[in-house]
Amino acid sequence: MSDTTTTTTERAPSVYVPSAEALATVLAPGARPPRPSALGASLTFGWRAMLKIKHVPEQLFDVTAFPIIMVLMFTYLFGGALAGSPREYLQFFLPGIMVTSVVMITMYTGVGLNTDIEKGIFDRFRTLPVWRPSALVGMIFGDVLRYILAAVVILSLGLVLGFRPEGGVVGAAAGIGLLVVFSFAFSWVWTFFGLILRSEKSVMGVSMMVLFPLTFLSNVFVEPSTMPGWLQAFVKVNPVTQLVAAIRGTMSGESDPSATMWLLLWSAGFVLVFGTLTMYRYNRR
């Protein structure tokens, strides 16, 4: 019995006790890494949004298949009746359907934010030593690439179907640029709703209730001059109308300064109002 106990004691592993010098080296205060800048943190969170697409490529359906369906469906549905032929209608219609498709995609910013909040991901982000709004700004930066992709897909399909922008490459690029500026600003509306609503279904329901009147009661499909007077009053102040008019002007080579000015004012207003409300709500959530 005593031999067994002795043998067991002899085989017990030795416990390493670090020396005072080793502990002092590990625990010695050193230079803290610099705090990331607001832009750097936002771009990092934007890259996170891109990685989500990499792992779930089905998220690209709404910026690839959905725009293609919209272009083909409405071009061949309305083209012959409204302009005599789909090709002729496409010259008028393509900038409008580009706006409709991309503006509708912006609602997924709020849906994605609401989903991340419900999973508790944003609670972890709020504890990081970075610029606090960077998670929200970065998420929208990631979505901007989705907007550009959707616009390029629609323009490419339009070129195949016969659309010819008289403004050339510069006019087409300027039109996409205006669309991206407005979509970035408009996304702040959905970030606010993503914060205050309880579920992603609620965010999507409210988004569709707002987006359908804005996109269909506009100059996307027909000229407002064919509408009743009371409807024209709404269409003229509709920000989507100003956006479509500005993009049509740049793509046709004849810019519309008035529409462009109103577009930029609407964009600044969305960022100022809903960006401020979003930050206020986010910081007190």
C-alpha positions as CSV (number, residue, x, y, z in Angstrom):
1,M,0.0,0.0,0.0
2,S,2.8,2.4,1.0
3,D,4.8,1.4,-2.2
4,T,1.8,2.1,-4.4
5,T,1.3,5.5,-2.8
6,T,5.0,6.3,-3.2
7,T,5.0,5.3,-6.8
8,T,1.9,7.4,-7.6
9,T,3.4,10.4,-5.9
10,E,6.7,10.0,-7.8
11,R,4.8,9.9,-11.2
12,A,2.7,13.1,-10.5
13,P,3.5,15.8,-13.1
14,S,5.4,18.8,-11.9
15,V,3.7,22.1,-11.8
16,Y,5.4,25.0,-13.6
17,V,5.7,28.1,-11.5
18,P,6.7,31.1,-13.6
19,S,9.5,33.2,-12.3
20,A,9.0,36.8,-11.1
21,E,11.0,38.0,-14.1
22,A,8.8,36.2,-16.6
23,L,5.6,37.5,-15.0
24,A,7.0,41.1,-15.0
25,T,7.8,40.7,-18.7
26,V,4.3,39.6,-19.6
27,L,2.5,42.0,-17.4
28,A,4.7,45.0,-18.2
29,P,2.7,47.9,-19.6
30,G,3.3,48.4,-23.3
31,A,2.1,50.7,-26.0
32,R,-1.6,50.2,-26.7
33,P,-2.5,49.8,-30.4
34,P,-3.9,53.0,-31.9
35,R,-7.6,53.3,-32.0
36,P,-9.0,52.8,-35.6
37,S,-10.2,55.8,-37.4
38,A,-13.9,56.3,-38.1
39,L,-13.4,55.6,-41.8
40,G,-11.2,52.6,-41.1
41,A,-13.7,51.0,-38.7
42,S,-16.6,51.7,-41.1
43,L,-14.7,50.1,-44.0
44,T,-13.9,47.1,-41.8
45,F,-17.6,46.6,-41.1
46,G,-18.3,47.1,-44.8
47,W,-15.9,44.2,-45.5
48,R,-17.9,42.2,-43.0
49,A,-21.0,42.8,-45.1
50,M,-19.2,41.6,-48.2
51,L,-18.1,38.4,-46.4
52,K,-21.7,37.7,-45.5
53,I,-22.4,37.6,-49.3
54,K,-19.4,35.3,-49.8
55,H,-20.8,32.7,-47.3
56,V,-24.4,33.1,-48.4
57,P,-24.3,33.9,-52.2
58,E,-28.1,33.6,-52.4
59,Q,-28.2,37.1,-51.1
60,L,-27.2,38.3,-54.6
61,F,-30.5,37.1,-56.0
62,D,-32.1,40.5,-55.3
63,V,-29.4,42.4,-57.2
64,T,-29.1,40.0,-60.2
65,A,-32.2,37.9,-60.9
66,F,-34.7,40.5,-59.6
67,P,-33.6,43.4,-61.8
68,I,-33.5,41.1,-64.9
69,I,-37.0,40.0,-64.3
70,M,-38.2,43.6,-63.8
71,V,-36.6,44.8,-67.0
72,L,-37.9,41.9,-69.2
73,M,-41.4,41.9,-67.7
74,F,-42.2,45.6,-67.9
75,T,-40.4,46.2,-71.2
76,Y,-42.4,43.5,-73.1
77,L,-45.6,44.0,-71.1
78,F,-45.9,47.8,-71.7
79,G,-43.5,48.5,-74.6
80,G,-45.9,47.7,-77.5
81,A,-48.9,49.4,-75.9
82,L,-47.1,52.6,-74.8
83,A,-44.4,53.3,-77.4
84,G,-45.2,51.1,-80.4
85,S,-42.4,48.7,-79.8
86,P,-40.4,47.4,-76.8
87,R,-37.2,48.8,-78.2
88,E,-38.6,52.3,-78.4
89,Y,-40.1,52.1,-74.9
90,L,-36.8,50.8,-73.5
91,Q,-35.1,54.2,-74.3
92,F,-37.5,55.9,-72.0
93,F,-38.1,53.1,-69.5
94,L,-34.6,51.7,-68.7
95,P,-33.4,54.6,-66.4
96,G,-36.8,54.4,-64.6
97,I,-36.7,50.6,-64.0
98,M,-33.1,50.9,-62.9
99,V,-34.2,53.4,-60.2
100,T,-37.1,51.2,-59.2
101,S,-35.1,48.1,-58.8
102,V,-32.2,49.7,-56.8
103,V,-34.5,51.8,-54.6
104,M,-36.5,48.7,-53.7
105,I,-33.3,46.8,-52.8
106,T,-32.4,49.5,-50.2
107,M,-35.1,48.1,-47.8
108,Y,-32.9,45.0,-47.2
109,T,-30.5,47.4,-45.3
110,G,-33.1,47.7,-42.6
111,V,-34.1,44.0,-42.8
112,G,-30.4,42.9,-42.3
113,L,-29.9,45.4,-39.5
114,N,-33.0,44.1,-37.7
115,T,-31.9,40.5,-38.0
116,D,-28.4,41.3,-36.6
117,I,-29.9,43.1,-33.7
118,E,-32.3,40.3,-32.9
119,K,-29.3,37.9,-32.9
120,G,-27.4,40.1,-30.4
121,I,-24.6,40.8,-32.9
122,F,-24.9,44.6,-32.5
123,D,-24.7,44.3,-28.7
124,R,-21.2,42.9,-29.2
125,F,-20.3,45.7,-31.7
126,R,-21.3,48.4,-29.2
127,T,-18.7,47.1,-26.7
128,L,-15.8,47.5,-29.2
129,P,-13.4,50.5,-28.8
130,V,-14.3,51.9,-32.2
131,W,-16.4,54.8,-33.5
132,R,-19.8,53.8,-32.4
133,P,-21.8,54.5,-35.6
134,S,-19.2,52.6,-37.7
135,A,-21.2,49.4,-37.6
136,L,-24.2,51.1,-39.2
137,V,-22.1,53.1,-41.7
138,G,-20.1,50.1,-42.7
139,M,-23.2,48.0,-43.3
140,I,-24.5,50.7,-45.7
141,F,-21.1,50.9,-47.4
142,G,-21.4,47.1,-48.1
143,D,-24.8,47.6,-49.5
144,V,-23.6,50.4,-51.9
145,L,-21.6,47.7,-53.8
146,R,-24.9,45.8,-54.1
147,Y,-26.6,48.9,-55.6
148,I,-23.8,49.3,-58.1
149,L,-24.0,45.7,-59.1
150,A,-27.7,45.9,-59.6
151,A,-27.4,49.0,-61.7
152,V,-24.7,47.5,-63.9
153,V,-26.7,44.3,-64.4
154,I,-29.7,46.4,-65.6
155,L,-27.7,48.6,-67.9
156,S,-25.9,45.6,-69.4
157,L,-29.2,43.9,-70.1
158,G,-30.6,47.1,-71.5
159,L,-27.7,47.4,-73.9
160,V,-28.3,43.8,-75.1
161,L,-32.0,44.6,-75.7
162,G,-31.2,47.8,-77.6
163,F,-30.9,50.6,-75.2
164,R,-28.5,53.2,-76.3
165,P,-27.5,56.1,-73.9
166,E,-26.8,59.1,-76.0
167,G,-24.7,60.5,-73.2
168,G,-22.2,57.7,-73.8
169,V,-20.1,56.0,-71.1
170,V,-19.7,59.2,-69.1
171,G,-23.5,59.8,-69.1
172,A,-24.2,56.3,-68.0
173,A,-21.6,56.3,-65.3
174,A,-22.9,59.7,-64.0
175,G,-26.5,58.3,-63.9
176,I,-25.3,55.3,-61.9
177,G,-23.4,57.7,-59.6
178,L,-26.5,59.8,-58.9
179,L,-28.5,56.6,-58.2
180,V,-25.9,55.4,-55.7
181,V,-25.8,58.7,-53.9
182,F,-29.6,58.7,-53.5
183,S,-29.7,55.0,-52.5
184,F,-27.0,55.5,-49.9
185,A,-29.1,58.4,-48.4
186,F,-32.4,56.6,-48.7
187,S,-30.9,53.5,-46.8
188,W,-30.9,55.6,-43.6
189,V,-34.6,55.5,-43.7
190,W,-34.6,51.8,-43.4
191,T,-31.8,51.7,-40.8
192,F,-34.1,53.7,-38.6
193,F,-37.1,51.4,-39.2
194,G,-34.7,48.4,-38.6
195,L,-34.0,49.8,-35.1
196,I,-37.5,50.7,-34.0
197,L,-39.5,47.8,-35.4
198,R,-39.6,44.4,-33.7
199,S,-39.1,42.0,-36.5
200,E,-37.7,41.8,-40.0
201,K,-41.2,41.0,-41.3
202,S,-42.4,44.3,-39.9
203,V,-39.5,46.1,-41.5
204,M,-40.3,44.6,-44.9
205,G,-44.0,45.3,-44.6
206,V,-43.5,49.0,-43.8
207,S,-40.9,49.2,-46.5
208,M,-43.1,47.9,-49.2
209,M,-46.0,50.2,-48.1
210,V,-43.7,53.2,-48.6
211,L,-41.8,52.0,-51.7
212,F,-44.7,51.0,-53.9
213,P,-46.4,54.4,-54.0
214,L,-43.0,56.2,-54.4
215,T,-41.9,54.0,-57.3
216,F,-45.2,53.5,-59.2
217,L,-46.7,57.0,-58.7
218,S,-43.8,58.6,-60.5
219,N,-42.4,59.1,-64.0
220,V,-40.9,55.6,-64.1
221,F,-43.4,54.1,-66.5
222,V,-45.1,57.0,-68.2
223,E,-44.9,60.8,-68.5
224,P,-46.7,62.6,-65.7
225,S,-48.5,64.8,-68.2
226,T,-50.9,61.9,-69.0
227,M,-52.0,61.7,-65.3
228,P,-54.9,63.4,-63.6
229,G,-54.0,66.8,-62.1
230,W,-54.3,65.7,-58.5
231,L,-51.9,62.9,-59.1
232,Q,-49.5,65.1,-61.0
233,A,-49.2,67.2,-57.8
234,F,-47.8,64.2,-55.9
235,V,-45.7,62.9,-58.7
236,K,-43.9,66.3,-59.1
237,V,-42.7,66.4,-55.5
238,N,-41.9,62.7,-55.4
239,P,-38.1,62.2,-54.8
240,V,-38.2,59.2,-57.1
241,T,-39.5,61.4,-59.9
242,Q,-36.6,63.8,-59.5
243,L,-34.1,60.9,-59.4
244,V,-35.5,59.4,-62.6
245,A,-35.5,62.8,-64.4
246,A,-31.9,63.5,-63.4
247,I,-30.7,60.0,-64.5
248,R,-32.6,60.2,-67.8
249,G,-31.0,63.6,-68.4
250,T,-27.4,62.4,-67.8
251,M,-27.9,59.2,-69.9
252,S,-29.4,61.1,-72.8
253,G,-26.6,63.7,-72.8
254,E,-28.9,66.5,-71.7
255,S,-28.5,67.1,-68.0
256,D,-31.5,68.4,-66.0
257,P,-30.0,70.8,-63.4
258,S,-33.3,71.3,-61.6
259,A,-33.9,67.6,-61.1
260,T,-30.3,67.1,-60.0
261,M,-30.5,69.9,-57.5
262,W,-33.7,68.5,-56.0
263,L,-32.2,65.0,-56.0
264,L,-29.2,66.2,-54.0
265,L,-31.4,68.2,-51.6
266,W,-33.6,65.1,-51.0
267,S,-30.5,63.0,-50.4
268,A,-29.0,65.5,-47.9
269,G,-32.4,65.6,-46.1
270,F,-32.7,61.9,-45.8
271,V,-29.2,61.7,-44.3
272,L,-29.7,64.6,-42.0
273,V,-33.1,63.6,-40.7
274,F,-33.0,59.8,-40.6
275,G,-29.2,59.6,-40.0
276,T,-29.7,61.7,-36.9
277,L,-32.7,59.7,-35.7
278,T,-30.9,56.4,-36.3
279,M,-27.9,57.5,-34.3
280,Y,-30.1,58.8,-31.5
281,R,-32.0,55.5,-31.3
282,Y,-28.9,53.4,-31.7
283,N,-27.1,55.1,-28.8
284,R,-30.1,54.7,-26.5
285,R,-31.1,51.2,-27.4
